C-alpha cells in the first residue's frame, strides 16, 4: 500500500499501548482496538472487525493512568485490510471532526511527550 500521509507517522510502541485505551463505534457499541501509529491528521488501528471504506466512525481515546477524560472525535476510514499475522483488520483513517478541541489538544501534548521520550524508555 502506498504511503499517502504528508506528515511523519509515529508508531505507538507496545510498551505504551497498554496505557492508551482506544475505542471505535461499531454498530451501536464501542469496541476496543489497538492504536498502531498516528500523525497529526491520521491514525492506523488494529481492529477485530472490518470497517467499510469511506465511512465516518466515532472514536474515544483515553489514558486512564494520567487523565480521567475520554476524548471523542470522528475519523473517515481510508482503507481496511486483513492483517497478515492475525484474524484482525488494519484500518487507516483520517481525522475528520474534533468536537472537544481543548481535550484533543491535551492528547496532542501526549503525542509530543511520546516523541520526546522515544529512545529513552524502550
N, C-alpha and C positions, 0 to 999 in steps of 0.2 A: 504494500500500500504506500502510495506517495505521501510524503510529509507536506502538509499544507499550512501548518502554523507559521506565522511570521515571527513569533516570539520564541524565546527559549522555552523548551519543555523541561520541567523539573520532575524527576522520578521521586515518588514518596517511598523511602526505604522501608523495608519490612519492619524495622525496629520502631518506626513512627506510626505505622498503620494500626498498631494495637491501641493507640491513643486517639485516633480520629474515627469518629462514627459518621459514616456517610450513608444516607438512605435516599432511594428514589421512589417515586409514586408509580406503582404498577397496579392497574385497575383502580380499586378504591383503598388500597393499603400501601403503606410504605414498607419496602424491603431493604435490608442492609446489603450494601455492596462494598467492594474494596476500591478505594481511590488509588489508582496506579501512578498517575502523573498529572501535572497541571501546568498551565501557563496563565498569564493574566486574563485571557479570554476563552480558555478552553480546558476541558478535563478529559481524562481517559479512565474508564471504570471497568471492573470485572464483575459481572452480574450472573446470577444463576438463571435468569430469564432473558430472552431476547426482547429488544425494543425496536419498534418499527422506525426505519429511517425517516427523517424529517419531522418526526413527532416532537412536540414540546412536552417535557415532563417536569414535575416538581421535584426539588431536591432539598434535603436537610443535611447540614453539616454541623458537627459539634465536637468539642474536645472536653469531655466531662471532667477530666482531671484538672483542667485550667479554667474553663468557663461553664457556667450553668445555663447557657443560652444556645438554642438551636437557631442557626441562620437559614432562612428559606430563600430559595431562588429558583429560577427556571432555566433549563437548557434545551437546545434543539439538537436532537440526535443527528449526527452527520454520517455515522457508519456503525454497524453492528455485525460482528463476525464471530463465528465459533472459535473458541480458544483451542489451539492445537494441543495443549497439555492437560486439559481438563474438560469437564462437561459444561463449563461456563461460557459466557459470551463476553467479548471485548467491545466496549462501547466508547466511541469518540463523540464528544458533544461540545457545542459552542454555548458559552454563557449568554443567555438571551435577556433575562429580566431579573433585576435585583430590587425587590421592594424595600428592604431594610438596608439602605446603603451604609449606615453607621456601623452596624454589626458586620457587614461584609468587609468593611474597611479593617475591622479588627482581625478578620481572617487573612486579609492581605498582609497585615503585620506578622501574623503567624507564618505566612509564606516567606516573608523577608527573614524571619528568625531562622527558619529551616535552611534557607540558602546560606546564611552566615555561619551556621553550625556544621554544614556539610564538611566531612573530613575530620571533625573534632570529636564526634560522638560514635561514629561507626566506621 
